[in-house]
Amino acid sequence: MTAPDHMLSSAPPAPRSHRRKTPAPPTGPGTGHITALDGLRGLAVLGVLLFHAGHLGGGFLGVDLFFVLSGFLITGLLLKEARARDGRIDLAAFWGRRARRLLPALAAVIAGTLILAWAFGTPQLQRQALDDAPWVMANLANWHYIADQAGYWQSSQTQVFSHLWSIAVEEQFYLLWPLLLVLLVRFGKGSGERLVAAAAAAGALISLALMITLVDPVDTTRVYEGTDTRAFSLLLGSLAATAPAARLVRSLGRRARAWWSLAPAGGIAAYWLTADGQDAPGLFHGGLFLHALAAALLIACLAHTPHGPVARALSTAPLRGLGLLSYSLYLWHWPVFLLLTEDRLGLTGRSRTAVLLGISLVAALLTKLLVEDPIRFRAGWAHGRTGTAALLAALVALISLWALLPRPQPGADTVDITRLAVTAPR
């Protein structure tokens, strides 16, 4: 997810110089850090990990939750900037922040995965990693898999980058949605946020219609990974961040919001426990949309009532800790799962899952401490022209690594059947 932020962290409080000096009635989600959203992000990544480990059939819906969170947080940040700057939004600064947040860890994982796949992967895994890597670097992995007819649900076991389709969806959203939002806010003037809300709602319904129309019962990869058919999750999150949605949620009253949040939370939990991958009834005919809608309602309630019972449950230290690691954890977990097979580990079942989760957590923590946080918060060189130069240098380094790694010989992972026939015992 991304998430996101499909997987992404909540925005920290704005610097003092950018806060309002006089109290004003809030028109959107609070400007402070919402700890419950960290916990929600932790729950999302935990669901994905358990799904990929074979322990939670509905855990893949964590990606959908990441999408909704990302739409909510990004749109909220953009609209708060527009309110503070009389309708103006610095898109270059926004994209720079997104690049510093997402690309360093992604580059580290791409490089690390290519090297690990070359060192420990099967020839098929190596070949697929080298085929997919350029599309991952270009943030077009989802469309590459769709064009390749890779069959997400059937062939992802041979693709160490298959989970990065969701990162590509989010990156494409971060490029296109802010452009439309800026136009709506700038030319809508006083009604700009209402136009943003209307555009998000209309876009979500169009995206749902595309999913229902384009779904193929044999292979659902097109609608599962398509940016257009998954946009409704991001857009419903965006809708929840607008002033009209905020007024509607606040009209419920604090006590009602606190307890009403139990309904979408319960619905989400029930769907996760009963869904079974792509075979979940109605998944592509409204099920995913309803899940995203419930997630958007839950997030809106949490944002405006951060001390209710659901918010307190989500703010527990373990879930918050997972949430803060969720991006790097999502990036690393699937290569770890594929490379550390049962044969290599000598473990099966829950024992193997525990080891895989532990290794993924260590890799995520190291990436956050050594790559994510230093570049995001402390590296002055990562801004402006030097930041752009560093990004280009990292891209050149990745392309060079990709070009230098040896390609497996054709047929390296196949068996000569005729030879087996000759040598087989009679």
C-alpha positions in Angstrom: 0.0 0.0 0.0 2.1 2.4 0.0 0.4 3.4 2.3 0.9 4.3 1.8 1.3 6.8 3.1 0.0 2.0 1.1 1.5 1.8 3.0 3.0 6.0 4.9 3.4 8.0 8.2 1.0 10.6 9.4 2.2 14.2 8.9 3.9 15.7 11.9 2.6 18.9 13.4 3.2 21.9 11.2 6.2 24.1 12.2 5.2 26.9 14.5 5.8 29.5 11.9 3.0 28.0 9.8 0.4 27.6 12.5 -2.5 30.0 12.9 -1.8 32.6 15.5 -5.4 33.0 16.5 -7.9 30.2 17.1 -10.2 29.5 14.2 -13.0 26.9 13.8 -11.5 23.8 12.2 -12.5 23.0 8.6 -10.8 19.7 8.3 -8.9 17.0 10.2 -6.8 18.3 13.0 -3.3 19.5 12.3 -1.7 17.4 15.1 -0.3 13.9 14.8 -3.1 11.3 15.1 -1.7 8.3 16.9 -4.7 6.1 16.0 -3.8 6.4 12.3 -0.4 5.0 13.1 -2.1 2.0 14.7 -4.4 1.6 11.8 -1.4 1.6 9.5 0.2 -1.0 11.7 -3.0 -3.1 11.5 -3.0 -2.8 7.7 0.6 -4.0 7.2 0.1 -6.8 9.8 -2.9 -8.0 7.7 -0.9 -8.1 4.5 2.0 -10.0 6.2 -0.4 -12.6 7.6 -2.1 -13.0 4.3 1.2 -13.6 2.4 2.2 -16.0 5.2 -1.1 -18.0 4.6 -2.7 -17.2 7.9 -5.4 -14.6 7.1 -7.4 -14.9 3.9 -8.7 -11.3 4.1 -5.4 -9.7 5.0 -4.8 -8.5 1.5 -7.4 -5.9 2.3 -4.7 -4.1 4.3 -3.5 -2.7 0.9 -7.0 -1.1 0.4 -6.7 0.4 3.9 -3.3 1.8 3.0 -4.9 3.4 -0.1 -7.6 5.1 1.9 -5.1 6.4 4.5 -2.9 7.8 1.8 -5.7 9.6 0.0 -6.9 11.1 3.4 -3.4 12.2 4.6 -2.2 13.6 1.3 -5.4 15.5 0.5 -5.5 16.8 4.0 -2.0 18.2 3.8 -2.7 19.8 0.4 -5.9 21.4 1.6 -4.3 22.7 4.8 -1.6 24.3 2.8 -4.2 25.9 0.5 -6.1 27.3 3.5 -3.0 28.7 5.1 -1.7 30.3 1.8 -4.9 31.7 0.4 -5.5 28.9 -2.1 -1.9 28.5 -3.2 -0.1 25.1 -3.1 3.6 24.6 -3.9 3.4 21.4 -5.9 7.2 21.2 -6.4 7.7 21.3 -2.6 5.0 18.6 -2.2 6.5 16.3 -4.7 9.9 16.9 -3.1 8.6 15.8 0.3 7.0 12.7 -1.3 10.3 11.8 -3.0 12.2 12.1 0.2 9.6 10.1 2.0 9.3 7.2 -0.4 12.1 6.9 -2.9 15.2 6.3 -0.7 13.8 3.3 1.0 12.4 2.0 -2.3 15.8 2.4 -4.0 17.5 0.5 -1.1 15.0 -2.3 -1.3 15.2 -2.6 -5.1 19.0 -2.8 -4.9 19.0 -5.2 -2.0 16.4 -7.4 -3.6 18.3 -7.6 -6.9 21.5 -8.6 -5.1 19.8 -11.2 -2.8 17.8 -12.7 -5.7 21.0 -13.0 -7.7 22.8 -14.6 -4.8 20.1 -16.9 -3.4 17.2 -17.0 -5.8 16.3 -19.7 -8.4 17.1 -18.9 -12.1 13.3 -18.2 -12.6 13.2 -15.8 -9.7 16.4 -14.0 -10.9 15.1 -13.7 -14.4 11.7 -12.3 -13.3 13.4 -9.8 -10.9 15.6 -8.5 -13.8 12.6 -8.3 -16.1 10.4 -6.4 -13.6 13.0 -4.1 -12.0 13.0 -1.3 -14.7 9.2 -1.0 -14.4 9.5 -0.9 -10.6 12.0 1.9 -10.9 9.7 3.8 -13.2 6.7 3.3 -10.8 4.8 1.5 -13.5 5.0 -2.0 -12.1 1.2 -2.4 -11.9 0.7 -1.7 -15.6 3.7 -3.9 -16.5 2.1 -6.8 -14.7 -1.3 -6.1 -16.4 0.3 -5.9 -19.9 2.3 -9.1 -19.2 -0.9 -10.9 -18.1 1.2 -12.0 -15.1 -1.9 -13.1 -13.1 -1.3 -11.6 -9.7 -3.1 -14.3 -7.7 -1.4 -17.2 -9.6 2.2 -16.1 -10.5 3.3 -13.8 -7.7 5.3 -16.6 -6.1 7.9 -16.2 -8.8 8.1 -12.3 -8.6 10.0 -10.7 -5.8 8.6 -7.3 -6.8 5.0 -8.3 -7.3 3.9 -6.5 -4.2 5.2 -3.2 -5.5 2.2 -2.8 -7.8 0.5 -0.9 -5.0 3.4 1.5 -4.6 3.1 2.3 -8.3 -0.6 3.0 -7.9 0.1 5.4 -5.1 2.9 7.2 -6.9 0.7 7.7 -9.9 -2.0 9.1 -7.7 0.5 11.5 -6.1 1.4 12.8 -9.5 -2.1 13.2 -11.0 -4.5 14.0 -8.1 -2.6 17.1 -6.7 -2.6 18.7 -10.2 -6.4 18.4 -10.3 -6.8 19.5 -6.7 -4.7 22.6 -7.4 -6.8 23.6 -10.4 -10.1 23.1 -8.4 -8.9 25.1 -5.4 -7.4 27.9 -7.5 -10.3 28.4 -9.9 -13.1 27.4 -7.5 -12.0 30.2 -5.1 -14.5 30.1 -2.2 -16.1 26.9 -3.3 -12.8 25.1 -4.1 -13.1 22.5 -1.3 -16.6 21.7 -2.3 -15.3 21.1 -5.9 -12.6 18.9 -4.5 -15.1 16.9 -2.5 -17.4 16.6 -5.6 -14.5 15.5 -7.8 -13.4 12.9 -5.3 -16.9 11.5 -5.0 -17.5 11.4 -8.7 -14.1 9.9 -9.4 -14.7 7.2 -6.9 -18.0 6.2 -8.5 -16.4 6.2 -12.0 -13.6 4.0 -10.7 -16.2 1.6 -9.2 -18.0 1.5 -12.5 -14.8 0.7 -14.4 -14.0 -2.1 -11.9 -17.4 -3.7 -12.4 -17.3 -3.3 -16.2 -13.7 -4.5 -16.7 -13.6 -7.4 -14.3 -12.6 -10.7 -15.8 -13.8 -13.7 -13.8 -10.8 -15.8 -14.9 -8.0 -13.3 -14.2 -8.8 -10.3 -12.0 -5.4 -8.8 -12.2 -6.5 -5.9 -14.5 -9.1 -4.6 -12.0 -7.1 -5.5 -8.9 -3.9 -3.6 -10.0 -5.2 -1.0 -12.4 -4.8 2.6 -11.2 -8.1 3.6 -12.6 -10.0 0.7 -11.1 -8.4 1.1 -7.6 -8.6 4.9 -7.5 -11.9 4.8 -5.6 -10.0 3.8 -2.4 -7.6 6.8 -2.6 -10.4 9.1 -3.6 -12.8 8.1 -0.8 -9.9 8.8 1.6 -9.5 12.2 -0.2 -13.2 12.9 0.2 -13.0 12.2 3.9 -10.3 14.9 4.2 -12.4 17.7 2.7 -14.3 20.4 4.7 -17.8 19.2 3.6 -17.1 15.7 4.9 -15.5 17.1 8.1 -18.6 19.2 8.8 -20.8 16.2 8.3 -18.7 14.0 10.6 -18.6 16.8 13.3 -22.3 17.2 13.2 -22.6 13.8 14.8 -21.2 15.1 18.1 -18.1 13.8 19.9 -19.8 11.0 21.9 -21.7 9.8 18.8 -18.5 9.8 16.7 -16.6 7.8 19.3 -19.2 5.0 19.3 -20.2 5.2 15.7 -16.6 4.4 14.8 -17.3 0.9 16.1 -19.6 0.2 13.1 -17.1 0.6 10.3 -14.4 -0.9 12.5 -16.5 -4.0 13.1 -17.5 -4.2 9.4 -13.8 -4.1 8.3 -12.9 -6.7 10.9 -15.7 -9.0 9.7 -14.7 -8.7 6.1 -11.1 -9.5 6.8 -12.0 -12.6 8.8 -14.4 -14.0 6.1 -12.8 -12.9 2.8 -10.6 -15.5 1.0 -8.4 -13.7 -1.5 -10.0 -13.0 -4.9 -12.7 -15.6 -4.2 -14.4 -13.3 -1.6 -18.1 -12.9 -2.7 -18.7 -9.7 -4.5 -15.2 -8.4 -4.1 -15.0 -6.8 -7.5 -18.6 -5.9 -7.7 -18.8 -3.5 -4.8 -17.1 -5.4 -2.0 -13.8 -3.5 -2.3 -15.7 -0.2 -2.6 -17.7 -0.8 0.5 -14.6 -1.8 2.4 -12.9 1.4 1.3 -16.0 3.4 2.2 -16.0 1.9 5.7 -12.3 2.7 6.1 -12.9 6.3 5.0 -15.7 6.6 7.6 -13.5 5.1 10.3 -10.6 7.4 9.5 -12.8 10.4 9.5 -14.2 9.5 13.0 -10.7 8.8 14.3 -9.4 12.1 13.0 -12.1 14.2 14.7 -12.4 12.1 17.9 -8.9 10.8 18.6 -9.7 9.6 22.1 -12.7 7.3 21.6 -12.6 3.5 22.3 -11.5 2.5 18.8 -8.9 5.2 18.7 -7.5 4.1 22.1 -7.3 0.4 20.9 -5.5 1.5 17.8 -3.1 3.7 19.7 -1.5 0.8 21.6 2.3 0.8 21.4 2.7 -2.5 19.4 0.3 -1.3 16.6 1.8 2.2 16.6 5.3 0.7 16.4 4.3 -1.4 13.4 2.6 1.6 11.8 5.8 3.7 12.0 7.7 0.8 10.4 5.0 -0.1 7.9 6.5 1.4 4.7 9.8 -0.3 4.9 8.2 -3.4 6.4 5.9 -3.7 3.4 8.8 -3.2 1.0 11.0 -5.9 2.5 8.5 -8.6 3.6 7.7 -10.2 0.2 11.4 -10.6 -1.0 12.1 -12.1 2.4 9.2 -14.5 2.2 10.1 -15.7 -1.3 13.9 -16.1 -0.8 13.7 -17.8 2.6 11.8 -20.9 1.5 10.8 -23.8 3.7 13.7 -25.8 2.3 16.3 -23.1 3.0 15.0 -22.4 6.5 14.2 -26.0 7.4 11.0 -24.7 9.0 7.3 -24.8 8.1 4.0 -23.3 9.4 4.0 -20.8 12.2 7.7 -21.4 13.1 8.7 -20.2 9.6 6.2 -17.3 9.7 7.7 -16.1 13.0 11.3 -16.2 11.6 10.1 -14.4 8.4 8.3 -11.7 10.4 11.4 -11.2 12.6 13.8 -10.9 9.7 11.4 -8.5 7.9 11.1 -6.4 11.0 14.9 -6.1 11.4 15.3 -5.2 7.8 12.5 -2.6 8.1 14.0 -1.1 11.3 17.5 -0.8 9.8 16.1 0.8 6.6 14.1 3.3 8.7 17.0 4.2 10.9 19.7 4.3 8.3 17.9 5.4 5.1 14.3 6.7 5.7 14.7 9.0 8.7 18.2 10.5 7.9 17.2 11.6 4.4 13.7 12.7 5.4 14.5 14.7 8.5 18.2 15.5 8.7 19.8 15.6 5.2 20.0 19.1 4.0 21.5 18.0 0.8 18.3 16.1 0.0 16.5 19.3 -0.8 16.5 21.5 -4.0 19.0 20.9 -6.8 21.3 18.7 -4.7 18.3 16.5 -3.9 17.4 16.2 -7.5 21.0 15.4 -8.4 21.1 12.7 -5.6 17.9 11.2 -7.0 19.3 11.0 -10.5 22.5 9.5 -9.2 20.6 6.9 -7.3 18.6 6.0 -10.4 21.8 5.7 -12.4 23.3 3.5 -9.7 20.2 1.2 -9.8 20.2 1.0 -13.6 24.0 0.2 -13.5 23.4 -2.6 -11.0 20.6 -4.0 -13.0 22.7 -3.9 -16.2 25.7 -5.5 -14.5 24.0 -8.5 -12.8 24.4 -11.6 -14.9 21.3 -13.0 -16.6 20.4 -16.6 -16.0 21.1 -18.9 -19.0 17.9 -19.8 -20.9 16.7 -23.2 -19.6 18.8 -23.0 -16.5 15.8 -24.0 -14.4 14.3 -26.6 -16.7 14.7 -30.3 -16.9 15.7 -32.3 -20.0 12.8 -34.8 -20.2 14.5 -36.9 -22.9 17.6 -37.3 -20.8 15.5 -38.4 -17.8 13.8 -41.0 -20.1 17.2 -42.5 -21.0 18.7 -42.6 -17.5 15.6 -43.5 -15.5 15.7 -46.9 -13.9 13.6 -49.6 -15.4 
